[in-house]
């Protein structure tokens, strides 16, 4: 066989799965469709320290373009909730290449410019057909993003709510001093159904703005166009220079469903696992279990179920709480969103910490103490829309 484990897709989750599996003694072959790692990049180009902490990784200055002090969540009428937490605007291509280098250093055979067409199983061996011929392995990990068709070819329905994939467009823009602020800005409301528009300062004159929507089709251009005009008015800009546009999707509230089978594991966006740091941690869990399965010679679904068990222990609650929150937001009116944000406006939120469940309970208790009637807005989650 060509390798113990073949991983398809050098996404952050795939890179972490490959690195961990290799470090634990497995012979790993990683196939990536793009000819250059991280190019073109995914729209997501900012994150906060807590996200990367989840996978035990340290932020490296080599891919950081601007340091942030936190974020503002801004309601339709302009009310603001300020959350102070270290954040980073990054060069996503450099980020991906940084982790690709670490993966190769761990002994992974990383090959680019290879498109995988199909995965076939014969006896206890997998054949992976590609643009560069056929490769064979004991176990296959699929990590090629939300547009992956490979899991479907194997009969896996990886997301419980695929209709809730969020589609977005992000633009790199330039205007005088636009990149100097130190707070990321999220704008919520019905101008961006189901999620958000954003403003990410990137240092100097550079920034990124984006629009991300759910249940509105894959074309977010109308929402971005409207956001550009609104953004220029908010910032007092007559014109902005558009440098690049990037398109992509996020399985933020799709909820992982079937992501293991006999000899097959799915990780990252392809499995409905959302969030950069969360997907990377899922990759670590996946790689650890894969290496252990290969070592014992048991790659059955039962043996690989340790991956699901460990992932659910860390992230199941967080994903479901996230779905409830964003589905509630999608169904709320702009007036209700304003009233909800008003509860947290000008409040010190540094008390919020711990696991997702603990954070949710802390927010619940704060609202109960501050303004009990605000909790009634969560009834919106039950609306049929």
C-alpha positions in Angstrom: 0.0 0.0 0.0 1.0 3.6 -0.6 0.3 4.6 3.0 -1.4 3.5 6.2 -3.6 6.6 6.0 -4.6 8.7 3.0 -6.0 12.2 3.9 -7.8 14.1 1.2 -7.7 17.9 1.5 -5.1 20.1 3.2 -7.6 22.1 5.1 -6.5 23.2 8.7 -8.4 20.2 10.0 -6.8 17.9 7.5 -3.3 19.2 8.2 -3.8 18.7 12.0 -5.1 15.2 11.4 -2.1 14.4 9.2 0.4 15.8 11.7 -1.0 14.0 14.7 -1.4 10.7 13.0 2.2 10.9 11.7 3.6 11.9 15.1 1.9 8.8 16.5 3.7 6.5 14.1 1.3 6.2 11.1 2.6 6.5 7.5 0.5 9.4 6.1 -0.1 10.5 2.5 -1.9 13.9 2.2 -3.4 14.8 -1.2 -4.4 18.4 -1.9 -6.3 19.6 -5.1 -4.8 23.1 -5.1 -1.4 23.5 -6.7 -0.3 25.8 -3.9 -1.3 25.4 -0.3 -3.7 28.1 0.9 -4.2 29.7 -2.5 -6.8 30.9 -3.2 -7.5 31.4 0.5 -10.8 30.8 2.3 -12.6 34.1 3.2 -12.1 33.6 7.0 -9.1 35.7 7.9 -9.5 36.7 11.5 -9.8 34.8 14.7 -9.6 35.3 18.5 -7.1 33.8 20.9 -9.7 31.6 22.6 -10.4 29.8 19.4 -6.8 28.7 18.8 -6.4 27.9 22.5 -8.9 25.1 22.0 -6.4 23.1 20.0 -3.4 24.0 22.1 -1.7 26.0 19.4 0.3 29.3 19.9 -0.3 32.2 17.6 2.8 32.8 15.4 3.7 36.4 14.3 4.6 35.2 10.8 1.0 35.1 9.6 -0.4 38.0 11.7 -1.0 41.2 9.8 -2.8 43.2 12.6 -3.4 42.7 16.3 -6.9 43.3 17.7 -8.1 44.1 21.2 -11.5 42.5 20.9 -14.8 42.8 19.1 -18.0 44.8 18.9 -21.3 43.2 18.3 -23.6 45.9 16.7 -27.4 45.8 16.5 -29.5 47.2 13.7 -29.9 50.6 15.5 -26.2 50.8 16.3 -26.2 49.6 19.9 -22.9 48.0 20.8 -21.7 45.1 22.9 -18.0 45.3 23.5 -16.0 42.1 24.2 -12.3 42.6 25.0 -10.3 39.5 24.0 -7.1 39.3 22.0 -7.6 38.8 18.3 -5.7 38.6 15.1 -6.2 39.5 11.5 -4.2 37.0 9.5 -2.8 36.3 6.1 -4.7 33.0 5.6 -2.4 31.8 2.9 0.6 32.2 5.2 -1.4 30.6 8.0 -2.1 27.5 5.9 1.5 27.2 4.7 2.8 27.6 8.2 0.8 24.5 9.3 1.7 22.7 6.0 5.3 23.1 6.9 4.8 21.8 10.4 2.9 18.8 8.9 5.7 17.9 6.5 8.2 18.3 9.3 6.3 15.7 11.2 6.9 13.2 8.3 3.7 13.5 6.3 4.0 13.0 2.5 2.1 16.1 1.3 1.4 16.3 -2.4 -0.4 19.2 -4.1 -2.1 19.5 -7.5 -3.8 16.1 -7.1 -7.6 16.0 -7.5 -9.4 12.9 -6.0 -12.3 11.5 -8.0 -13.5 8.5 -6.0 -12.8 6.1 -3.2 -13.4 2.4 -3.6 -13.1 -0.4 -1.1 -12.0 -3.9 -1.9 -11.6 -6.3 0.9 -9.7 -4.5 3.7 -8.1 -2.0 1.4 -9.1 1.4 -0.1 -8.3 2.6 -3.6 -8.3 6.3 -4.1 -8.5 7.3 -7.7 -7.1 10.7 -8.7 -5.7 12.9 -11.4 -2.3 11.3 -10.6 -3.4 7.7 -10.7 -4.6 5.4 -7.9 -3.4 5.3 -4.3 -4.1 2.6 -1.7 -4.4 2.7 2.1 -5.9 1.0 5.1 -7.9 4.1 6.1 -9.1 7.3 4.4 -9.8 10.7 6.0 -11.8 13.2 4.0 -11.1 16.8 4.9 -11.7 18.8 1.7 -14.2 21.3 2.9 -17.9 21.9 2.7 -18.1 21.3 -1.0 -16.8 17.8 -0.7 -18.7 15.1 -2.7 -16.6 12.2 -1.5 -18.4 11.6 1.7 -21.7 11.5 -0.2 -20.2 9.0 -2.7 -19.6 6.7 0.3 -23.2 7.1 1.5 -22.4 9.5 4.4 -24.8 12.3 5.3 -22.3 14.4 7.2 -24.6 17.3 8.2 -27.9 17.2 10.0 -29.0 20.6 8.5 -27.2 21.1 5.2 -29.8 23.7 4.2 -28.3 26.0 6.9 -24.8 26.3 5.3 -23.8 29.9 5.5 -22.5 31.4 2.3 -20.5 34.6 2.2 -18.2 37.0 0.3 -15.4 38.9 1.8 -13.5 41.8 0.2 -10.1 43.2 0.9 -10.5 46.9 0.7 -8.3 50.0 1.1 -9.0 53.6 2.3 -7.0 56.0 4.4 -6.4 54.7 7.9 -9.1 52.1 7.5 -7.0 49.3 9.0 -5.8 51.1 12.1 -8.7 50.4 14.6 -8.2 47.5 17.0 -11.7 46.2 17.3 -13.4 43.7 14.9 -17.0 44.6 14.2 -19.9 42.2 13.8 -23.2 43.7 12.5 -26.3 41.6 13.1 -29.9 42.0 11.9 -32.1 41.3 9.0 -29.8 43.1 6.5 -27.8 39.8 6.7 -30.4 37.1 7.3 -29.2 34.3 9.6 -25.8 35.7 10.4 -23.8 38.9 10.0 -21.8 41.5 8.1 -18.3 42.3 9.2 -15.5 44.8 9.3 -12.0 43.5 10.1 -9.2 46.1 10.3 -6.0 44.8 8.8 -3.5 47.5 9.6 -2.6 50.8 7.9 -5.1 51.5 5.0 -6.2 47.9 4.7 -9.4 46.2 5.9 -11.7 43.4 5.0 -15.5 43.6 5.0 -17.9 40.7 4.4 -21.5 39.5 4.2 -22.6 36.0 5.4 -26.2 34.8 5.1 -28.2 31.6 5.5 -31.2 30.2 3.6 -30.7 32.9 0.9 -29.0 30.8 -1.7 -25.3 30.7 -2.5 -25.1 34.2 -4.0 -24.4 36.7 -1.2 -23.6 39.5 -3.7 -26.8 41.5 -3.1 -26.2 41.5 0.6 -22.5 42.5 0.2 -23.4 45.3 -2.2 -25.9 46.7 0.2 -23.4 46.4 3.1 -20.7 48.2 1.1 -23.0 51.3 0.7 -24.0 51.2 4.4 -20.4 50.7 5.5 -19.2 53.8 3.5 -21.9 55.9 5.2 -21.0 54.5 8.7 -17.3 55.3 8.2 -17.7 58.5 6.3 -16.1 57.2 3.2 -16.9 58.5 -0.3 -15.0 55.7 -2.1 -13.1 52.5 -1.2 -10.6 50.6 -3.3 -11.6 46.9 -3.8 -8.4 44.8 -3.8 -9.7 41.2 -3.9 -12.9 39.2 -3.4 -13.1 35.8 -1.8 -16.1 33.4 -1.8 -16.8 30.6 0.6 -19.1 28.9 3.0 -19.3 27.9 6.7 -21.2 25.0 8.2 -21.6 27.0 11.4 -25.0 25.6 12.5 -25.4 22.5 10.3 -24.5 20.1 13.1 -22.2 17.1 12.3 -24.1 13.9 11.6 -22.5 10.9 10.0 -18.7 11.3 9.9 -17.3 7.8 10.4 -17.7 4.5 8.6 -15.6 1.4 8.2 -12.2 2.6 7.3 -13.4 6.2 6.7 -13.4 9.4 8.8 -14.6 12.9 7.8 -13.2 16.0 9.5 -13.5 19.8 9.3 -16.0 21.6 7.1 -16.8 18.4 5.2 -18.1 17.0 8.5 -20.0 20.1 9.5 -17.4 21.0 12.1 -17.3 24.8 12.1 -14.8 27.4 13.3 -11.0 27.5 12.6 -9.8 26.5 16.1 -12.6 23.9 16.6 -12.0 22.3 13.2 -8.2 22.1 14.0 -9.0 20.4 17.3 -11.3 18.0 15.6 -8.4 17.2 13.2 -6.2 16.4 16.2 -8.8 14.0 17.7 -9.3 12.4 14.3 -5.6 11.9 13.7 -5.0 10.4 17.1 -7.8 7.9 16.7 -6.8 7.1 13.1 -3.2 6.3 14.2 -4.4 4.1 17.0 -6.7 2.2 14.7 -4.0 1.5 12.2 -1.6 0.4 14.9 -4.0 -2.2 16.2 -5.1 -3.2 12.7 -8.8 -2.5 13.5 -10.2 0.3 11.3 -13.9 -0.7 11.7 -16.6 1.8 12.4 -16.7 0.5 16.0 -13.0 1.2 16.5 -13.2 4.6 14.8 -16.3 5.6 16.9 -13.8 6.8 19.5 -13.4 9.8 17.3 -17.1 10.7 17.5 -17.1 10.0 21.2 -14.2 12.3 21.9 -15.5 15.0 19.6 -19.0 15.0 21.1 -17.5 15.2 24.6 -15.7 18.4 23.7 -18.0 20.1 21.2 -21.5 18.6 21.0 -23.0 21.1 23.5 -21.2 24.0 21.9 -22.5 23.3 18.4 -26.1 22.9 19.6 -26.0 26.0 21.7 -24.6 27.9 18.7 -27.4 26.6 16.5 -30.0 27.7 19.0 -28.5 31.1 19.2 -28.1 31.7 15.5 -31.5 30.2 14.7 -33.1 32.5 17.3 -31.2 35.5 15.7 -32.4 34.5 12.2 -36.0 34.5 13.4 -35.9 37.7 15.5 -37.0 41.1 14.2 -34.6 44.0 14.2 -36.4 45.6 17.1 -36.1 42.4 19.1 -32.4 42.2 18.4 -32.0 45.9 19.5 -33.7 45.1 22.8 -31.6 42.1 23.3 -28.3 43.9 22.7 -29.5 46.7 25.0 -29.2 44.3 27.9 -25.5 43.9 27.4 -24.7 47.4 26.2 -21.9 49.1 28.2 -21.7 46.1 30.5 -18.4 44.5 31.7 -18.6 41.0 30.2 -15.2 39.8 31.5 -17.1 37.5 33.9 -18.0 35.2 31.0 -15.6 32.2 30.9 -15.4 28.4 30.9 -17.0 25.9 28.6 -19.7 26.8 26.1 -22.4 25.5 28.5 -20.9 27.5 31.4 -20.8 30.6 29.3 -24.4 30.1 28.2 -25.5 29.7 31.8 -23.6 32.8 32.9 -25.3 34.9 30.1 -28.7 33.4 31.1 -28.2 34.4 34.8 -27.0 37.8 33.8 -30.1 38.5 31.7 -32.3 37.0 34.4 -30.8 39.5 36.9 -30.6 42.5 34.6 -33.8 42.3 32.6 -35.9 39.1 32.9 -38.2 40.1 30.1 -35.3 40.0 27.6 -35.3 36.2 27.9 -38.7 36.1 26.2 -37.0 37.0 23.0 -35.7 33.5 22.9 -39.2 32.4 22.0 -38.3 33.5 18.5 -36.5 30.1 18.2 -39.9 28.4 18.1 -41.2 30.5 15.3 -41.9 28.6 12.1 -39.9 30.6 9.6 
